[in-house]
Amino acid sequence: MASNSNVRADGSHLVIGHGPSPHFFDADVSLARRAQRIVAHLPHFRGRNYPLTFRAYERSVVISGRVPSFYLKQLIQTSLLTLDGVGRIINEVEIDYSMLGS
């Protein structure tokens, strides 16, 4: 199965169907896109080019990539807590202090 991947102007990626389940559904696509949109509209992320990837499968959202602080990592996770349709948030974002100032 070919993967669906979209790269946004802000540098984040949307990848659908790369979880434990080999199948993806319209609900997964919608969930990953909504999660990506929420994070992209946070004031701390507007105009930034942090390498983030959003994956969704079976009501789970997996966020991976790099940000320059623990605060931003937690901000991503807490911003998605009220997202309809999410059963679980898996935050695989790494903190890369070398990105400070970018």
Residue frames as a rotation matrix with the C-alpha (Angstrom) as fourth column:
MET 1
0.582 0.813 0.000 0.00
0.813 -0.582 0.000 0.00
0.000 0.000 -1.000 0.00
ALA 2
-0.263 -0.645 0.718 1.40
0.572 -0.703 -0.422 3.40
0.777 0.299 0.554 -0.89
SER 3
-0.338 0.132 -0.932 1.63
0.872 -0.328 -0.363 5.87
-0.353 -0.935 -0.004 1.96
ASN 4
0.526 0.517 0.675 -0.25
0.644 -0.760 0.081 9.13
0.555 0.393 -0.733 1.88
SER 5
-0.105 -0.616 -0.781 2.01
0.904 -0.387 0.183 12.01
-0.415 -0.687 0.597 2.84
ASN 6
0.639 0.283 0.715 1.53
0.548 -0.820 -0.165 15.73
0.540 0.498 -0.679 2.60
VAL 7
-0.412 -0.769 -0.489 4.15
0.910 -0.373 -0.180 18.32
-0.044 -0.519 0.853 3.47
ARG 8
0.713 0.692 -0.114 2.75
0.696 -0.718 0.004 21.64
-0.079 -0.082 -0.994 4.63
ALA 9
0.488 -0.491 0.722 4.33
0.167 -0.760 -0.629 25.02
0.857 0.427 -0.289 4.10
ASP 10
0.662 -0.222 0.716 5.13
-0.718 -0.460 0.522 25.16
0.213 -0.860 -0.464 7.83
GLY 11
-0.347 -0.909 -0.229 7.32
-0.825 0.413 -0.386 22.06
0.446 0.055 -0.894 7.44
SER 12
-0.313 0.275 0.909 5.04
-0.645 0.641 -0.416 19.65
-0.697 -0.717 -0.023 9.27
HIS 13
-0.837 -0.008 -0.547 4.10
-0.434 0.618 0.655 16.36
0.333 0.786 -0.520 7.67
LEU 14
0.130 0.887 0.444 0.86
-0.899 0.295 -0.325 14.46
-0.419 -0.357 0.835 7.57
VAL 15
-0.754 -0.368 -0.544 1.32
-0.553 0.803 0.224 10.71
0.354 0.470 -0.809 7.26
ILE 16
0.201 0.917 0.346 -1.67
-0.972 0.231 -0.045 8.41
-0.121 -0.327 0.937 7.31
GLY 17
0.885 0.354 -0.302 -1.66
-0.403 0.908 -0.118 4.68
0.232 0.226 0.946 7.95
HIS 18
0.007 -0.943 -0.334 1.80
-0.222 0.324 -0.920 4.22
0.975 0.081 -0.207 9.41
GLY 19
0.036 0.057 0.998 0.73
-0.999 0.001 0.036 2.73
0.002 -0.998 0.057 12.72
PRO 20
-0.644 -0.273 0.715 0.47
-0.418 0.908 -0.030 -0.84
-0.641 -0.318 -0.699 13.92
SER 21
0.279 0.825 0.492 -2.57
0.184 0.457 -0.870 -1.30
-0.943 0.333 -0.024 11.71
PRO 22
-0.690 -0.602 0.401 -1.78
0.477 0.037 0.878 -1.80
-0.544 0.797 0.262 7.99
HIS 23
-0.185 0.724 0.665 -5.08
0.907 -0.134 0.398 -0.17
0.377 0.677 -0.632 7.01
PHE 24
-0.892 0.012 -0.451 -6.29
0.216 -0.866 -0.450 3.39
-0.396 -0.499 0.770 7.24
PHE 25
-0.120 0.959 0.256 -9.71
0.992 0.128 -0.015 4.88
-0.047 0.252 -0.967 6.94
ASP 26
0.036 0.219 0.975 -11.27
0.446 -0.877 0.180 8.25
0.894 0.429 -0.129 6.20
ALA 27
0.940 0.339 -0.047 -11.64
0.174 -0.355 0.918 8.82
0.294 -0.871 -0.393 9.94
ASP 28
0.369 -0.889 -0.271 -7.86
0.805 0.159 0.572 8.40
-0.465 -0.429 0.774 10.36
VAL 29
-0.338 -0.456 0.823 -7.14
0.848 -0.527 0.056 10.90
0.408 0.717 0.565 7.59
SER 30
0.405 0.604 0.687 -9.54
0.210 -0.792 0.573 13.41
0.890 -0.088 -0.447 9.11
LEU 31
0.929 -0.044 -0.367 -8.16
0.368 -0.005 0.930 12.93
-0.043 -0.999 0.012 12.62
ALA 32
0.013 -0.999 -0.030 -4.52
0.939 0.002 0.344 13.42
-0.344 -0.033 0.938 11.58
ARG 33
-0.319 -0.091 0.943 -5.40
0.661 -0.735 0.152 16.52
0.679 0.672 0.295 9.54
ARG 34
0.692 0.630 0.354 -7.40
0.156 -0.608 0.779 18.06
0.705 -0.484 -0.518 12.38
ALA 35
0.717 -0.511 -0.473 -4.54
0.605 0.120 0.787 17.40
-0.346 -0.851 0.395 14.83
GLN 36
-0.288 -0.864 0.414 -2.03
0.957 -0.246 0.152 18.96
-0.029 0.440 0.898 12.44
ARG 37
0.007 0.398 0.917 -4.26
0.457 -0.817 0.352 22.01
0.890 0.417 -0.187 11.96
ILE 38
0.914 0.362 -0.183 -4.67
0.304 -0.313 0.900 22.58
0.268 -0.878 -0.396 15.70
VAL 39
0.348 -0.866 -0.358 -0.93
0.749 0.027 0.662 22.54
-0.564 -0.499 0.658 16.31
ALA 40
-0.360 -0.508 0.783 -0.17
0.902 -0.403 0.154 24.70
0.237 0.762 0.603 13.26
HIS 41
0.230 0.558 0.797 -2.51
0.321 -0.817 0.479 27.40
0.919 0.145 -0.367 14.60
LEU 42
0.640 -0.103 -0.762 -0.94
0.758 -0.082 0.647 27.59
-0.129 -0.991 0.025 18.06
PRO 43
0.972 -0.232 -0.033 0.82
-0.234 -0.964 -0.125 30.96
-0.003 0.130 -0.992 18.49
HIS 44
0.319 -0.914 0.251 4.15
-0.488 0.069 0.870 29.26
-0.813 -0.400 -0.424 19.35
PHE 45
-0.127 -0.337 0.933 4.08
0.500 0.790 0.354 27.32
-0.857 0.511 0.068 16.07
ARG 46
0.867 0.473 0.157 2.94
0.383 -0.430 -0.818 29.97
-0.319 0.769 -0.554 13.58
GLY 47
0.827 -0.543 -0.144 5.75
-0.518 -0.637 -0.570 30.91
0.218 0.547 -0.809 11.22
ARG 48
0.024 -0.821 0.570 8.03
-0.794 0.331 0.510 28.19
-0.608 -0.465 -0.644 12.61
ASN 49
0.332 0.002 -0.943 9.40
-0.790 0.547 -0.277 25.31
0.515 0.837 0.183 10.62
TYR 50
-0.240 -0.369 0.898 9.54
-0.830 0.558 0.008 22.54
-0.504 -0.743 -0.440 13.21
PRO 51
-0.584 -0.019 -0.811 9.82
-0.609 0.671 0.423 19.07
0.537 0.741 -0.404 11.63
LEU 52
-0.494 0.519 0.697 6.67
-0.590 0.388 -0.708 17.38
-0.638 -0.761 0.115 12.93
THR 53
-0.801 0.294 -0.521 4.84
-0.270 0.600 0.753 14.33
0.534 0.744 -0.401 11.62
PHE 54
-0.326 0.798 0.506 1.21
-0.841 -0.001 -0.541 13.52
-0.431 -0.603 0.672 12.41
ARG 55
-0.827 0.118 -0.550 -0.06
-0.212 0.841 0.498 9.96
0.521 0.528 -0.670 12.08
ALA 56
-0.251 0.798 0.548 -3.45
-0.930 -0.043 -0.365 8.57
-0.268 -0.601 0.753 12.94
TYR 57
-0.547 0.204 -0.812 -4.83
-0.267 0.877 0.400 5.06
0.793 0.436 -0.425 13.24
GLU 58
-0.134 0.576 -0.806 -7.61
0.620 0.683 0.385 3.44
0.773 -0.448 -0.449 15.25
ARG 59
0.808 0.568 0.157 -8.49
0.307 -0.633 0.710 6.66
0.503 -0.526 -0.686 17.16
SER 60
0.432 -0.750 -0.502 -4.83
0.677 -0.098 0.729 7.24
-0.596 -0.654 0.465 18.09
VAL 61
0.939 -0.293 0.182 -2.79
-0.095 -0.727 -0.680 10.26
0.331 0.621 -0.711 17.07
VAL 62
0.453 -0.877 -0.160 0.99
0.808 0.329 0.489 9.84
-0.377 -0.351 0.857 16.96
ILE 63
0.969 -0.239 0.060 3.10
-0.198 -0.902 -0.383 13.00
0.146 0.359 -0.922 16.81
SER 64
0.459 -0.888 -0.013 6.81
0.775 0.393 0.494 12.70
-0.434 -0.237 0.869 16.13
GLY 65
0.572 -0.363 0.735 9.56
0.408 -0.652 -0.639 15.11
0.712 0.666 -0.225 15.19
ARG 66
-0.326 -0.775 -0.542 11.67
0.929 -0.154 -0.337 17.70
0.178 -0.613 0.770 16.99
VAL 67
0.730 0.419 0.539 11.06
0.271 -0.903 0.335 20.93
0.627 -0.098 -0.773 18.91
PRO 68
-0.153 -0.929 0.337 13.49
0.004 -0.341 -0.940 23.11
0.988 -0.142 0.056 20.89
SER 69
-0.690 -0.120 0.714 11.85
-0.662 -0.295 -0.689 22.80
0.293 -0.948 0.124 24.34
PHE 70
-0.898 0.391 -0.203 9.94
0.440 0.815 -0.377 20.53
0.018 -0.428 -0.904 26.67
TYR 71
-0.501 0.730 -0.465 7.29
-0.135 -0.596 -0.792 23.25
-0.855 -0.334 0.397 26.92
LEU 72
-0.316 0.370 -0.874 6.53
-0.940 -0.246 0.236 22.99
-0.128 0.896 0.425 23.18
LYS 73
-0.856 -0.008 -0.517 6.41
-0.134 0.969 0.206 19.20
0.500 0.246 -0.831 23.36
GLN 74
-0.760 0.587 -0.278 3.82
0.527 0.309 -0.791 19.40
-0.379 -0.748 -0.545 26.14
LEU 75
-0.453 0.585 -0.672 1.93
-0.491 -0.794 -0.359 22.19
-0.744 0.167 0.647 24.38
ILE 76
-0.649 0.187 -0.738 1.43
-0.657 0.351 0.667 19.93
0.384 0.917 -0.105 21.36
GLN 77
-0.825 0.285 -0.488 0.04
0.374 0.923 -0.092 17.16
0.424 -0.258 -0.868 23.52
THR 78
-0.642 0.603 -0.474 -2.25
0.439 -0.219 -0.872 19.29
-0.629 -0.767 -0.124 25.67
SER 79
-0.602 0.423 -0.677 -3.64
-0.663 -0.737 0.129 21.12
-0.445 0.527 0.724 22.64
LEU 80
-0.600 0.324 -0.731 -4.97
-0.509 0.551 0.662 17.81
0.617 0.769 -0.165 21.30
LEU 81
-0.986 0.157 0.048 -6.63
0.055 0.591 -0.805 16.57
-0.154 -0.791 -0.591 24.50
THR 82
-0.281 0.949 -0.139 -10.05
-0.191 -0.198 -0.961 17.92
-0.940 -0.244 0.237 23.53
LEU 83
-0.641 -0.007 -0.768 -9.89
-0.766 -0.062 0.640 16.82
-0.052 0.998 0.034 19.89
ASP 84
0.360 0.879 0.313 -13.05
-0.780 0.467 -0.417 14.85
-0.513 -0.094 0.853 19.06
GLY 85
0.871 0.101 -0.480 -12.38
-0.389 0.738 -0.551 11.26
0.299 0.667 0.683 18.04
VAL 86
-0.130 -0.987 -0.095 -9.06
-0.584 0.154 -0.797 10.86
0.801 -0.048 -0.597 19.86
GLY 87
0.876 0.361 -0.319 -8.79
-0.005 0.669 0.743 7.85
0.481 -0.650 0.588 22.11
ARG 88
0.600 -0.761 -0.248 -5.05
0.622 0.249 0.742 8.13
-0.503 -0.600 0.622 22.68
ILE 89
0.888 -0.458 -0.029 -2.25
-0.397 -0.735 -0.550 10.64
0.231 0.500 -0.835 22.04
ILE 90
0.643 -0.766 0.006 1.24
0.713 0.602 0.360 9.23
-0.280 -0.227 0.933 21.56
ASN 91
0.938 -0.329 -0.111 3.83
-0.341 -0.932 -0.122 11.99
-0.063 0.152 -0.986 21.87
GLU 92
0.607 -0.763 0.222 7.12
0.753 0.642 0.147 10.85
-0.255 0.077 0.964 20.30
VAL 93
0.826 -0.281 0.489 8.41
0.026 -0.847 -0.531 14.40
0.563 0.451 -0.692 19.84
GLU 94
0.226 -0.851 -0.475 12.08
0.964 0.267 -0.020 14.83
0.143 -0.453 0.880 20.75
ILE 95
0.929 -0.024 -0.370 13.59
0.101 -0.944 0.315 17.90
-0.357 -0.330 -0.874 22.34
ASP 96
0.248 -0.854 0.458 16.49
0.945 0.110 -0.307 19.34
0.212 0.509 0.834 20.35
TYR 97
0.528 -0.047 -0.848 18.05
0.515 -0.776 0.364 22.26
-0.675 -0.629 -0.385 22.18
SER 98
-0.603 -0.790 0.110 20.19
0.546 -0.308 0.779 23.07
-0.582 0.530 0.617 19.14
MET 99
-0.256 0.616 0.745 16.99
0.865 -0.198 0.461 24.42
0.431 0.763 -0.482 17.56
LEU 100
0.269 0.350 -0.897 16.71
0.786 -0.618 -0.005 27.25
-0.556 -0.704 -0.442 20.13
GLY 101
-0.317 -0.339 -0.886 16.49
-0.076 -0.922 0.380 30.58
-0.945 0.188 0.266 18.43
SER 102
-0.992 -0.028 0.125 15.04
0.120 0.153 0.981 29.13
-0.047 0.988 -0.149 15.23
